[in-house]
Amino acid sequence: MQTVKVLPKGQITIPKDVRKQMGIKVGDTLVIEETDDKVVLKKGKTIFDYAGTLPDIGMSIKEMREKAIEEVAKDRA
């Protein structure tokens, strides 16, 4: 377990070894989950993480894109 300090603007620095282990890079999105006494950070998924998850049902590219965006929104909720 490691300890970090919260800066005046509410920022924290994720230790380098944790970023490396989790594959967190500059510009990545993290999802924050709050529980009773914990704050959990999860690596957010992008639309590209959902590539290949939709069945081939004859949807147009636009329809597939809209469906993928809906799935990402559900995952982040």
Legacy VTK file of the C-alpha trace (Angstrom):
# vtk DataFile Version 3.0
C-alpha trace
ASCII
DATASET POLYDATA
POINTS 77 float
0.000 0.000 0.000
1.240 3.468 -0.844
0.258 6.874 0.467
-0.345 10.028 -1.579
-1.203 13.578 -0.548
-4.112 15.573 -1.879
-2.942 18.901 -3.319
-4.839 22.193 -2.876
-6.827 21.685 -6.101
-7.819 18.133 -5.096
-5.170 16.489 -7.277
-3.157 13.401 -6.408
-0.176 11.819 -8.122
-0.519 8.125 -8.873
2.870 6.521 -8.166
4.900 5.604 -11.251
5.013 1.883 -10.445
1.210 1.783 -10.096
0.740 3.654 -13.397
3.122 1.250 -15.102
1.482 -1.860 -13.641
-2.008 -0.651 -14.590
-0.965 0.651 -18.010
-2.115 4.181 -17.189
-0.756 6.749 -19.630
-1.012 10.520 -19.985
-4.476 11.411 -21.255
-6.138 8.188 -20.063
-9.539 8.450 -18.432
-10.007 7.031 -14.952
-13.374 6.193 -13.424
-13.892 7.129 -9.768
-16.090 4.903 -7.607
-17.040 5.971 -4.116
-18.025 3.579 -1.343
-18.599 4.170 2.361
-14.940 4.649 3.246
-13.091 4.180 -0.054
-12.364 5.970 -3.283
-11.537 3.491 -6.054
-9.921 4.515 -9.350
-10.448 2.259 -12.359
-8.931 2.610 -15.780
-11.692 3.871 -18.054
-12.544 2.127 -21.283
-12.586 3.830 -24.649
-14.793 3.085 -27.612
-11.893 1.078 -29.069
-12.036 -1.341 -26.111
-15.451 -2.398 -27.371
-14.274 -3.241 -30.892
-15.588 -6.637 -31.936
-18.154 -6.848 -29.136
-21.163 -6.155 -31.326
-22.641 -9.027 -33.316
-22.766 -8.738 -37.097
-26.448 -7.894 -37.455
-26.291 -5.686 -40.498
-26.074 -2.361 -38.671
-24.603 0.634 -40.410
-21.337 2.131 -39.157
-23.317 5.038 -37.691
-25.661 2.678 -35.828
-22.740 0.622 -34.527
-20.968 3.771 -33.356
-24.075 4.983 -31.526
-24.511 1.564 -29.889
-20.848 1.517 -28.814
-21.189 4.989 -27.274
-24.253 3.789 -25.339
-22.287 0.779 -24.052
-19.389 2.978 -22.927
-21.844 5.267 -21.115
-23.410 2.258 -19.339
-19.977 0.980 -18.321
-19.027 4.347 -16.864
-22.305 4.752 -14.966
LINES 1 78
77 0 1 2 3 4 5 6 7 8 9 10 11 12 13 14 15 16 17 18 19 20 21 22 23 24 25 26 27 28 29 30 31 32 33 34 35 36 37 38 39 40 41 42 43 44 45 46 47 48 49 50 51 52 53 54 55 56 57 58 59 60 61 62 63 64 65 66 67 68 69 70 71 72 73 74 75 76
